[in-house]
Amino acid sequence: AQSVTQPDIHITVSEGASLELRCNYSYGATPYLFWYVQSPGQGLQLLLKYFSGDTLVQGIKGFEAEFKRSQSSFNLRKPSVHWSDAAEYFCAVGAPLTASKLTFGTGTRLQVTL
Amino acid sequence: DAGVTQSPTHLIKTRGQQVTLRCSPKSGHDTVSWYQQALGQGPQFIFQYYEEEERQRGNFPDRFSGHQFPNYSSELNVNALLLGDSALYLCASSLLQGAGEQYFGPGTRLTVT
């Protein structure tokens, strides 16, 4: 069974500081990996995805993520956080080669202080 | 190009009642998935529809059922509502033969009293 662990429930960073959100997954092979962002009361917006190839993937809003097979991790990073990045971030895993169900982590709430 | 749309935005129902939620997928997409997101939790997969058939199902009781129409839009029905069914219900659309990414609608907030 596939699963996702986001060990940090809540993270606070200062505006302009760097950010890293952790994600560990469990899957029998190399899955498809995703990061989504959710603002309060809103749906989910896709930030970036990893399917294969280059292990460092770039997304929207200046985010990037690195796939590390040996650590079963897919951590999300941003060099300089903006106040508008405050939101809930979800890591998700899906089976490759098809638009199958996504399994989400419990999310990390990001607070940005000015 | 319209994204995924859902209706209604909010809904309040009483225990034991039935509810129907609606979803229109992103233009060009043929697959619709439904997720339940309880407060403070990540979305949980309910089921997925493709070619008007239920293709995959998560660990949800039979009270949860769905339908997909020829125009790819979809409905989620929940019977005999329980207080625990209160949640944000998210619809996501995708291409079955695509790269696997799913695009989410804004959700329907269901409150059961």
Interface residues (C-beta under 8 A of the other chain):
Chain A: V4 Y32 F34 Y36 G41 Q42 G43 L44 Q45 L46 K49 F51 F90 A92 G94 A95 P96 L97 T98 A99 S100 K101 L102 T103 F104 G105 T106 G107
Chain B: V4 T31 S33 Y35 G40 Q41 G42 P43 Q44 F45 Q48 Q56 G58 L90 A92 S94 L95 L96 Q97 G98 A99 G100 E101 Q102 Y103 F104 G105 P106 G107 R109
